[in-house]
Amino acid sequence: MAPIKFGVGQSVLRKEDDALIRGKGRYTDDHAPRTLHALVLRSPHAHATFKLDAARARTLPGVGAILTAEDVKDLGGLPCLFNLPDTPFTGPDYAILASGTVRHVGDAVAFVVAETIDQARDAVEAIEVEWSPLPSVNGLVNAVKSDAPQVWPQHAGNLLFDVPIGDKKAVDAVFASAPVIAEVKIVNPRVIINYMETRAAICEYDAARDHMTLTIGSQGSHRLRDILCDNVLKISKDKMRVICPDVGGGFGTRLFPYREYALVAVAAKKLRKNVKWAADRTDHFLGDSQGRDNVTHARMAMDKDGKFLAMDVDLMADMGAYLSTFGPYIPHGGAGMLPGLYDIQAFHCRVRTVFSNSVPVDAYRGAGRPEAAYVVERLVDACARKTGLSPDAIRRKNFIPPKAMPYKTATGKVYDSGDFTAHMNRAMDVADWKEFPKRARAAKKFGLVRGIGMATYVEVCGTMGDETANVALGADGDITILIGTQSTGQGHHTAYAQIVAEQFGVAPERVHIIQGDTDKVATGLGTGGSASIPTGGVSVQRATRKLGLALKELAADALETSASDLEIDNGVIRIAGTDRSISFADLAKKADPSKLNAAETFSSADGTFPNGTHSVEVEIDPATGKIAIVNYVIVDDFGVTLNPLLLAGQVHGGTVQGIGQALMEQAVYDPADGQLVTGTFMDYALPRAADAAPISFETRNIPCTTNPLGVKGAGEAGAIGSCPAVVNAIIEGLNREYGIDHIDMPATPERVWMAIREQERLHRL
């Protein structure tokens, strides 16, 4: 059978883009009922006690309300939704407004509502605050020192938890007799997660119904509603509707509730007027969760031939001053992927989560899996140098073979399928590794150093839980899907339409997606962890098939035939081999509307395991330390490709984010006073198109055996393979020319230049 024109596997153009490129997208800030305007007064100190007096500010023209901790004392705090099953912890209160003490620069102390934004600014400046600074601590290494200032008095040593994963006794025994041991000590720096559209929230209050409508650009309207109602506002969920319009990027950071969402709701109810808050970039840098921030010491025990015997990891993760929604889960869950693609029988990881006087840390594209891949892939290259094996040879020796699938790792993950050597070989062929020495010699004639490196990664995704799709036939013959996932730019409208097209043969324009509205869509977990297609896509497929069977039964009556004789194509149901048919629209007019929809739920509890190889070639100018990426090749196994264009876009975007982290991105806090030094785009660098070479991307897919669609998830993969591949390439060049075997991200020109100069100094001694 020929592939459906708009079906699975076809490069269908994104149906969302026409409106967006014409400026007809509808973002939160475009939703403009008559509103009051709100601003947040934020702490200028990393740690301080304070006394606040807003009396004069409340008398200024246009000021409607100024909320302080006293005004919201009956609200619950923002919850942490993760805990350890065996050793549960109790985190500190994450109050909606700080009361008496602030714990990071940007901590919220007051919420000002006024007729205009300028009047709100005047009122913020008029609030009198008496600050008494306290000692603060930033950076993991500093936070765990014995004399470090305490962020929370009840958490001695600034420690939230210190727990083991795996079998320490078995690992210690292997290391005690291992003939070869390699190790790395690496920093995965904190990054500030930037998307094009900053966060905003509008609350419209209906006094007659005592009902709120919140419009918020998020990654999931139901999750926000449930947390705000159940945990914070303590109201019935039927008292709140959350609408999510177009969203300009998310990357994990929009999945969580934030203080401002509760504050606009409180203010709108108090004033009986609509209230709007929109973040500027300063709000974003100081108020939105940040990402990564790990310090890791990893060791690998090997036999004399380079076979991996055991892996031991000591991982510390910075939580910031408060626990964000999933903050502690990120390092703990990510640690489960530390064995990577390798057959490692003995594994142990010590996981410590630490408080500091900084913005809270939570999920960022990959949520722990990029951190894990970075550790193991840096360590594997260190193993190669230690044994004298090439990076590909040591990987071939230790990859889990296809015949071992399904394979259960030492951390309990079950890989269902994959041929890791095959995609590594293909990536090396495309990148022309055999001819690299010639290119390196040619570059050296011009005073440049070439480096080549790779990362072979695996991740787990699609584990958000149950997702329900409702697929309905409309009176006009079009199809409508109601689903609780949320697009933040990925292309859900196109992808889901292709799944429907696979069953019904209808063009994407005839498929309409409704998401991001808790009144219209009954349930939903939102979008995160690359789950929308592995989970939501299966729900859409099954609901569409179920609806197709129902439509055939209805059409059988109309056409006076058996349902088994009918086929569906292009929105028409016909008796196979004849010209007798009935259109979707005509059938909808005849049928009971209650029989024109179908719902199905799917959960991928065990997840899927996308994997692949990134190969990177760099050129280093030793005179300046500047690095240029000259070749980038990716070969991935995503099981099944739904839409090659959407897939390439996701992989390219994630890869460039990883390049940014590898080469330039780092949130820097002043160790003396806790100020965020990189608090604007003047000081915080983001990658541009010129910072990435053209990316050669292809797939070598092996269908997932545990997912009905065969897909393995793809939204975060680019960010997982890129960082270790880029840094491994840099180290390969620096090691070959200067003997340098380590550099931390970001590998800025300054760091590279200093590493070369230091090595040259040591050689002169």
C-alpha positions in Angstrom: 0.0 0.0 0.0 1.3 3.4 -0.9 1.9 5.8 2.0 -0.9 8.1 2.9 -0.1 11.6 1.4 -0.4 13.3 4.8 0.2 10.3 7.0 2.9 9.0 9.3 6.4 9.3 7.8 5.6 12.2 5.5 7.3 15.6 5.6 4.1 17.5 6.0 4.6 21.3 6.4 3.7 22.7 9.8 0.1 23.8 9.7 0.7 26.1 12.7 3.3 28.3 10.9 1.0 30.3 8.5 -0.6 32.2 11.3 2.6 32.6 13.3 4.7 34.0 10.5 1.9 36.4 9.6 1.9 37.8 13.1 -1.5 36.3 13.8 -0.4 34.1 16.7 -2.2 34.6 20.0 0.1 34.7 22.9 -0.8 35.6 26.5 0.2 39.2 26.1 -2.2 39.4 23.1 -5.1 38.5 25.2 -6.1 42.0 26.3 -9.3 42.5 28.2 -9.3 45.7 30.2 -6.8 44.9 33.0 -4.9 46.4 35.8 -1.2 45.9 35.6 1.1 44.2 38.1 4.7 44.1 39.0 6.8 42.2 41.5 9.1 43.8 44.0 12.2 41.6 44.2 15.0 41.4 46.7 18.3 43.0 45.8 20.0 40.8 48.3 20.9 37.1 48.2 20.2 36.7 51.9 18.7 39.2 54.2 16.0 39.9 56.8 13.7 42.8 56.0 10.9 45.0 57.2 8.5 46.4 54.6 6.2 49.4 54.7 3.9 49.9 51.8 1.6 52.5 53.4 2.8 55.5 51.3 3.0 53.4 48.1 -0.6 52.4 48.5 -1.7 56.1 48.4 -0.1 56.8 45.1 -2.4 57.6 42.0 -3.8 54.5 40.3 -2.6 51.9 42.8 -5.2 49.3 43.4 -3.5 46.9 45.7 -0.1 46.0 47.2 0.1 42.4 48.4 2.7 41.5 51.0 3.3 38.3 52.9 0.7 39.3 55.4 -2.0 39.5 52.7 -1.3 35.9 51.4 -0.4 34.2 54.7 -3.4 31.9 54.3 -2.2 30.5 51.0 -0.2 27.4 50.7 3.3 27.5 49.2 4.5 26.2 45.9 4.8 22.4 46.3 7.6 20.1 45.4 6.0 17.1 43.7 8.9 14.6 44.2 10.0 12.7 47.2 12.2 9.7 47.8 10.3 6.5 48.3 12.7 5.0 50.9 14.1 8.1 52.6 11.5 10.8 52.3 12.6 14.4 53.0 10.8 17.5 54.1 11.6 20.6 52.1 11.4 24.2 53.3 8.3 26.3 52.7 8.2 28.0 49.3 5.9 30.9 50.2 4.1 32.9 47.6 5.7 36.0 49.0 8.8 36.0 51.3 8.0 36.9 54.9 10.8 38.5 56.9 13.7 36.8 55.1 14.8 36.5 51.5 17.1 33.8 50.2 18.1 34.8 46.7 18.4 37.9 44.6 15.0 38.2 42.9 13.1 36.6 45.8 9.5 38.1 45.7 8.5 40.3 48.6 5.5 42.3 47.3 3.1 42.4 44.4 1.9 45.8 43.1 -1.3 46.3 41.1 -2.1 49.6 39.4 -4.1 51.2 36.6 -1.0 51.5 34.4 2.4 49.8 34.2 4.1 53.2 34.9 2.0 53.7 38.1 2.9 50.2 39.2 6.6 51.0 38.7 6.2 54.2 40.8 4.6 52.2 43.6 7.3 49.5 43.5 9.9 52.2 44.0 7.9 53.9 46.8 7.7 50.8 48.9 10.0 51.3 51.9 12.1 48.2 52.8 14.7 48.1 55.6 17.2 45.4 54.6 19.6 43.7 57.0 21.9 41.6 54.8 23.0 38.1 56.0 25.9 36.0 54.9 25.1 34.1 51.7 26.6 31.2 49.8 26.6 30.4 46.1 28.1 27.4 44.2 28.0 23.8 45.2 31.6 23.5 46.4 31.1 26.5 48.6 27.7 25.4 49.9 29.0 22.1 51.4 32.0 23.6 53.2 31.9 23.1 56.9 31.8 26.9 57.6 29.4 27.8 54.8 26.5 30.1 55.7 23.2 28.2 56.1 20.4 28.8 53.6 17.9 27.0 55.9 18.6 26.4 59.6 16.8 23.1 59.5 19.0 21.7 56.7 22.4 21.4 58.3 25.3 21.7 55.9 22.9 23.0 53.3 22.0 19.4 52.5 18.5 18.3 51.4 19.3 14.6 51.0 22.3 12.3 50.5 21.3 8.9 49.1 22.9 6.0 47.3 21.7 4.4 44.0 23.1 0.9 43.2 25.3 -1.5 45.0 28.2 0.3 46.7 29.6 -2.9 48.3 29.9 -4.7 44.9 31.4 -1.6 43.2 34.0 -1.1 45.9 35.0 -4.8 45.6 35.5 -4.4 41.8 37.6 -1.2 42.2 39.8 -2.8 44.8 41.1 -5.3 42.3 40.6 -3.5 39.0 43.9 -3.3 37.0 42.8 0.0 35.3 40.8 2.9 36.6 39.9 6.1 34.8 38.2 9.1 36.4 36.8 12.6 35.6 35.8 15.5 37.8 33.5 17.7 35.9 31.2 20.7 36.3 27.9 20.9 34.5 27.4 24.7 34.9 24.1 26.4 35.8 22.3 27.8 32.8 19.5 30.3 32.4 16.7 28.9 30.3 15.7 31.5 27.7 12.7 31.3 25.4 11.4 34.0 23.0 8.2 34.8 24.9 8.7 35.6 28.6 6.1 34.4 31.1 2.8 36.3 31.6 -0.5 35.7 33.3 -3.9 37.3 33.2 -6.7 36.6 35.7 -10.3 37.5 34.9 -12.5 37.3 37.9 -16.3 36.6 37.7 -17.7 37.8 41.0 -21.2 36.5 40.3 -19.8 32.9 40.0 -16.8 33.4 42.3 -14.8 32.0 39.3 -11.4 32.8 37.9 -10.1 32.4 34.4 -6.3 32.3 34.1 -4.7 32.8 30.8 -1.1 31.6 31.0 1.5 30.5 28.4 2.5 27.1 29.9 3.3 23.5 29.1 0.2 22.2 30.7 -3.0 23.9 31.8 -4.4 21.1 34.0 -1.3 20.7 36.1 -1.2 24.4 36.8 -4.9 24.5 37.7 -4.6 21.5 40.0 -1.6 22.7 41.9 -2.9 26.3 42.2 -6.3 25.2 43.4 -5.3 22.2 45.6 -2.0 23.4 47.1 -1.9 27.2 47.0 -5.3 28.9 46.8 -7.1 25.9 48.4 -10.3 26.2 46.3 -12.3 23.8 44.3 -11.0 23.1 40.8 -14.3 24.1 39.4 -13.6 27.6 40.5 -10.8 28.0 38.0 -10.4 27.7 34.3 -6.9 27.8 32.8 -6.4 28.7 29.2 -3.1 28.3 27.4 -2.9 30.1 24.1 0.2 30.1 21.7 3.4 29.7 23.6 6.8 31.0 22.6 9.0 28.2 23.9 9.1 26.2 27.1 12.0 23.7 27.4 10.7 22.5 30.8 10.6 25.8 32.6 7.0 26.5 31.8 5.8 23.3 33.2 5.8 24.5 36.8 3.5 26.9 38.7 5.1 30.2 39.7 4.3 32.8 42.4 2.8 35.3 40.0 0.0 33.0 38.9 -1.4 32.8 42.4 -0.8 36.5 43.0 -2.8 37.6 39.9 -5.6 35.4 41.1 -5.6 36.8 44.6 -5.4 40.4 43.3 -8.2 39.9 40.8 -10.5 38.5 43.4 -9.6 41.2 45.9 -10.2 44.0 43.5 -13.0 42.4 41.4 -11.1 43.5 38.3 -8.9 41.8 35.7 -5.2 41.7 36.5 -2.3 41.2 34.2 1.4 40.5 34.9 4.0 40.1 32.2 7.7 39.5 32.9 10.5 41.5 31.4 13.9 39.9 31.0 15.0 40.9 34.4 12.0 39.1 35.9 12.9 36.1 33.8 16.5 36.0 34.9 15.7 36.4 38.5 12.3 34.7 38.9 12.2 31.7 36.5 13.8 28.3 37.4 17.3 27.7 36.1 18.9 24.5 34.9 21.7 21.9 35.3 24.3 23.0 38.0 26.0 19.7 38.9 29.5 18.8 40.2 30.4 15.2 39.5 33.3 12.8 40.2 33.0 9.7 38.1 35.3 6.6 38.0 35.3 3.5 35.8 37.0 0.3 36.6 38.3 -1.7 33.7 40.2 -4.9 32.9 43.5 -4.7 31.1 41.8 -4.8 27.7 39.5 -1.9 28.4 36.3 -3.8 29.3 34.2 -1.9 31.8 33.7 -3.7 35.1 32.2 -1.1 37.4 31.2 2.6 37.6 31.2 4.8 40.7 29.8 8.3 40.7 29.6 11.1 43.3 27.0 13.6 42.1 26.1 16.9 43.8 23.2 19.1 42.4 22.4 22.6 43.4 18.7 23.1 44.2 18.9 26.9 44.7 17.2 28.5 47.6 13.8 26.7 47.3 12.6 23.4 45.9 10.9 23.9 42.5 8.2 21.5 41.5 10.5 18.7 40.3 13.8 20.1 41.4 15.1 17.2 43.5 14.0 14.6 41.0 16.2 15.9 38.2 19.6 14.7 39.6 18.1 11.6 41.2 16.1 10.5 38.2 18.9 11.4 35.8 21.3 9.3 37.7 19.4 6.2 36.5 20.7 6.9 33.0 24.4 7.1 34.0 25.4 3.7 32.7 24.5 5.0 29.2 24.8 2.5 26.3 27.3 0.3 28.1 27.3 -3.1 29.6 28.3 -2.2 33.2 27.4 -4.9 35.7 28.3 -3.0 38.9 27.1 0.5 39.5 26.9 3.0 42.4 26.0 6.6 42.6 25.9 8.9 45.6 23.4 11.7 45.0 23.5 14.9 47.1 21.1 17.8 46.7 22.3 21.1 48.1 20.8 24.5 48.9 22.4 27.8 47.9 21.3 31.4 47.8 20.3 31.4 44.2 17.3 31.0 41.9 15.7 27.5 42.2 16.8 24.8 39.7 14.4 22.5 37.9 14.0 20.7 34.6 15.6 22.0 31.5 15.4 20.2 28.1 16.3 16.6 29.0 15.9 17.1 32.8 18.8 15.1 34.2 19.5 12.9 31.1 21.8 15.5 29.5 23.7 15.7 32.7 24.0 11.9 32.9 25.1 11.6 29.2 27.7 14.3 29.8 29.2 12.4 32.7 29.4 9.0 31.1 30.6 10.2 27.7 33.3 12.3 29.2 34.3 9.3 31.3 34.4 6.9 28.4 36.7 9.2 26.5 38.9 9.3 29.6 38.9 5.5 29.6 40.0 5.6 26.0 43.0 7.8 26.8 43.9 5.7 29.8 43.9 2.4 27.8 45.3 3.8 24.6 42.2 2.7 22.7 40.4 5.0 20.2 37.1 6.6 21.3 35.2 4.3 18.9 37.1 1.1 19.8 36.4 1.4 23.5 32.8 2.0 22.8 32.5 -1.0 20.5 34.1 -3.1 23.2 31.6 -2.1 25.8 28.3 -1.4 24.0 25.3 -3.5 24.9 24.9 -5.7 21.9 21.6 -6.0 20.0 21.2 -9.7 20.9 21.1 -8.7 24.6 17.8 -6.7 24.1 15.7 -6.3 26.1 18.6 -5.4 28.5 18.1 -4.3 32.1 20.8 -1.9 33.3 22.3 -1.9 36.7 19.9 1.0 37.6 16.8 -1.0 36.5 16.2 0.7 33.1 15.1 -1.8 30.4 16.3 -1.0 26.9 13.9 -2.6 24.5 15.9 -2.3 21.2 18.9 -0.7 19.6 22.1 -1.2 17.6 24.5 1.3 19.0 27.6 0.2 17.0 25.6 0.7 13.8 24.7 4.3 14.3 28.2 5.1 15.6 29.7 3.6 12.5 27.4 5.5 10.2 28.1 8.8 12.0 31.8 8.2 11.6 31.4 7.4 7.9 29.4 10.5 7.2 31.9 12.6 9.3 34.8 11.0 7.4 36.8 10.1 10.5 39.3 8.2 8.4 40.5 11.3 6.7 40.6 13.4 9.8 44.4 13.2 10.3 44.9 14.9 6.9 42.5 17.7 7.9 44.3 18.1 11.2 47.7 18.4 9.4 46.3 20.9 7.0 44.9 23.0 9.8 48.2 23.0 11.6 49.9 24.6 8.7 47.7 27.6 9.4 48.5 27.6 13.1 45.1 26.0 14.0 44.3 22.8 16.0 41.6 20.4 14.8 39.8 18.2 17.2 37.3 15.4 16.6 35.0 13.8 19.1 31.8 11.9 19.6 29.1 11.1 22.1 26.9 8.0 21.9 23.9 8.6 24.1 20.7 7.0 25.3 17.9 8.7 27.2 14.5 7.7 28.6 11.4 9.7 27.8 7.6 9.4 27.5 7.0 8.7 31.2 4.6 11.5 32.1 1.7 9.1 32.8 -1.8 8.7 31.3 -2.9 10.9 28.4 -6.4 10.8 27.0 -7.4 11.9 23.5 -10.9 12.5 22.3 -11.4 12.4 18.6 -14.7 13.7 17.2 -16.4 14.1 13.8 -18.0 17.5 13.3 -21.0 18.5 11.3 -18.9 19.8 8.5 -17.0 16.5 8.2 -13.8 17.8 9.8 -12.1 16.0 12.7 -11.4 17.6 16.1 -9.0 16.3 18.7 -9.2 17.3 22.3 -6.0 16.4 24.2 -4.2 17.5 27.4 -0.7 17.8 25.9 0.5 21.3 25.2 2.5 22.6 22.2 5.1 25.2 22.9 6.4 25.3 19.4 6.9 21.6 18.6 4.2 21.2 16.0 1.5 19.1 17.8 -1.2 20.3 15.4 0.6 18.9 12.5 1.8 15.7 14.1 -1.6 14.7 15.5 -3.2 15.6 12.1 -0.8 13.1 10.4 -1.9 10.3 12.8 -5.5 11.0 11.9 -4.6 11.2 8.2 -3.0 7.8 8.5 -6.5 6.4 9.4 -8.9 8.6 7.5 -6.8 10.0 4.7 -7.9 13.6 5.4 -5.7 16.6 4.8 -4.2 18.3 7.8 -6.4 21.4 7.3 -9.4 19.2 8.1 -8.1 18.2 11.5 -8.4 20.6 14.4 -6.6 20.4 17.7 -8.0 21.8 21.0 -5.5 21.8 23.9 -4.7 24.2 26.7 -8.2 24.8 28.1 -9.3 23.1 31.2 -13.0 23.7 30.4 -12.9 22.1 27.0 -10.4 19.3 27.7 -11.2 17.1 30.6 -7.8 15.9 31.6 -4.1 16.3 30.8 -0.6 16.1 32.1 0.8 18.7 29.8 4.0 18.3 27.8 7.3 17.3 29.2 9.9 14.5 28.9 9.3 14.1 25.2 6.0 12.4 26.0 3.5 14.0 23.6 4.0 11.7 20.7 5.0 8.5 22.5 2.0 8.8 24.8 -0.4 11.4 23.4 0.2 10.1 19.8 -0.8 6.6 20.8 -4.0 7.9 22.4 -4.8 9.8 19.2 -4.1 6.8 17.0 -6.3 4.5 19.1 -9.1 7.0 19.5 -9.1 7.6 15.7 -9.3 3.9 15.0 -12.1 3.5 17.5 -14.0 6.4 15.9 -13.4 4.8 12.5 -15.0 1.6 13.6 -18.0 3.5 14.9 -18.3 5.5 11.7 -18.3 2.3 9.7 -21.1 0.9 11.7 -23.1 4.1 11.2 -22.3 4.1 7.5 -23.2 0.4 7.1 -26.8 1.3 8.1 -26.9 4.3 5.8 -25.5 2.3 2.8 -27.3 -0.9 3.7 -24.2 -3.1 3.8 -21.8 -4.7 6.2 -19.3 -2.6 8.1 -16.6 -5.1 7.1 -17.2 -4.2 3.4 -16.4 -0.5 4.0 -13.2 1.5 3.7 -12.4 5.1 4.8 -10.4 7.5 2.6 -10.3 11.3 2.2 -13.2 11.8 4.5 -15.5 9.4 2.7 -16.7 6.0 3.6 -17.3 3.7 0.6 -18.2 0.2 -0.2 -14.9 -1.3 -1.3 -14.6 -1.7 -5.1 -17.8 0.3 -5.8 -18.8 4.0 -6.2 -21.3 3.8 -3.4 -20.2 6.0 -0.5 -21.2 8.6 2.1 -19.1 11.6 3.1 -18.2 12.3 6.7 -20.3 15.5 6.6 -23.4 13.6 5.3 -22.9 10.9 7.8 -22.6 13.5 10.6 -26.0 15.0 9.6 -27.7 11.6 9.9 -26.1 10.3 13.0 -26.7 10.8 16.7 -23.9 13.3 17.7 -23.1 11.2 20.8 -21.9 8.4 18.5 -19.5 10.7 16.6 -16.6 10.7 19.0 -14.3 8.3 20.7 -11.7 8.5 23.5 -8.7 6.4 24.4 -6.1 6.6 27.1 -2.5 5.4 27.0 0.4 5.4 29.4 4.0 4.6 28.6 5.0 3.8 32.2 8.3 2.2 31.3 9.3 4.9 28.8 11.1 4.7 25.5 14.8 4.9 24.9 16.0 7.0 22.0 19.7 6.8 21.3 22.2 7.9 18.8 25.7 9.3 18.0 26.8 12.9 17.7 30.1 13.5 15.9 31.8 16.9 16.1 34.8 18.4 14.5 36.2 21.7 15.8 38.9 24.1 14.9 40.8 25.8 17.7 42.8 29.0 17.3 45.5 28.7 20.0 46.4 32.4 19.8 42.9 33.4 20.9 41.2 30.3 22.3 38.4 30.7 19.8 36.6 27.6 18.8 34.7 27.0 15.5 32.6 24.0 14.8 33.4 22.9 11.3 31.5 19.7 11.0 28.5 18.2 12.9 27.0 14.8 12.2 24.1 13.2 14.0 22.7 9.7 13.4 19.8 8.9 15.7 17.5 5.9 16.5 14.0 7.3 17.2 12.2 4.1 16.5 9.8 5.5 13.9 9.8 9.0 12.3 6.4 10.6 12.3 7.4 13.7 10.3 11.0 14.2 9.1 10.7 18.0 9.0 9.4 18.3 12.5 12.0 15.8 13.7 14.9 17.6 12.1 13.7 20.9 13.6 13.6 19.4 17.1 17.0 17.8 16.8 18.6 21.0 15.3 17.1 23.1 18.1 18.2 20.9 20.9 21.7 20.5 19.4 22.2 24.2 19.2 21.1 24.6 22.8 23.7 22.1 23.8 26.3 23.9 21.7 25.4 27.0 23.6 26.0 25.3 27.0 29.2 23.7 25.8 30.8 26.9 24.5 29.3 30.0 26.1 26.4 29.7 28.5 26.9 30.0 32.3 24.9 31.6 35.1 27.5 33.4 37.3 26.8 34.5 40.8 29.1 36.9 42.7 30.6 34.7 45.5 30.8 37.8 47.8 27.2 39.1 47.7 25.3 36.5 45.6 24.4 39.0 42.8 23.6 37.4 39.5 26.5 38.8 37.4 25.1 37.4 34.2 21.7 39.0 34.7 21.1 40.4 31.2 21.8 39.5 27.6 24.7 41.9 27.8 26.5 39.4 30.1 24.8 36.1 29.3 25.7 34.6 25.9 23.3 32.6 23.8 24.3 30.8 20.6 23.5 32.3 17.3 23.4 30.6 13.9 27.0 31.4 13.2 28.0 29.4 16.3 26.9 26.1 14.8 28.0 24.5 11.6 25.4 23.0 9.2 24.2 19.8 10.8 24.1 16.6 8.9 21.2 14.6 10.4 19.8 11.2 9.6 18.1 8.4 11.4 18.9 4.7 11.6 15.6 3.7 13.3 14.8 0.4 15.0 11.1 0.4 16.1 10.4 0.5 19.8 8.9 -2.8 20.9 7.1 -1.3 23.9 5.3 1.6 22.1 2.4 0.9 19.8 3.5 3.5 17.4 7.1 2.2 17.5 8.4 5.7 18.4 11.0 6.5 21.0 10.6 10.2 21.5 12.9 12.9 20.1 12.2 16.4 21.6 15.2 16.5 24.0 17.7 14.2 22.2 19.7 17.0 20.5 20.4 18.6 23.9 21.5 15.3 25.3 24.1 14.2 22.7 25.6 17.6 21.9 27.4 18.8 25.1 29.7 15.7 25.5 30.3 15.5 21.8 31.5 19.1 21.5 33.7 19.0 24.6 35.2 15.6 23.7 36.2 17.1 20.3 37.8 20.1 22.0 39.7 17.9 24.5 40.8 15.5 21.7 42.5 18.4 19.9 44.0 20.0 23.0 45.2 16.6 24.3 46.9 15.7 21.0 48.7 19.1 20.7 49.3 20.1 24.3 48.6 17.1 26.6 45.5 18.8 28.0 42.9 16.2 29.1 40.3 18.3 30.8 38.3 21.5 30.3 34.9 22.3 31.9 31.9 23.8 30.1 31.6 26.5 28.9 34.8 26.1 26.9 35.0 29.8 26.3 38.0 31.3 24.4 39.4 32.6 27.7 39.3 29.2 29.3 40.8 27.5 26.2 43.5 30.2 25.9 44.4 29.9 29.6 44.5 26.1 29.5 47.0 26.3 26.6 49.1 28.9 28.2 49.2 27.0 31.5 50.3 23.8 29.8 53.0 25.7 27.9 54.2 27.1 31.2 54.4 23.6 32.7 56.4 22.3 29.8 58.9 25.1 30.2 59.5 24.2 33.9 
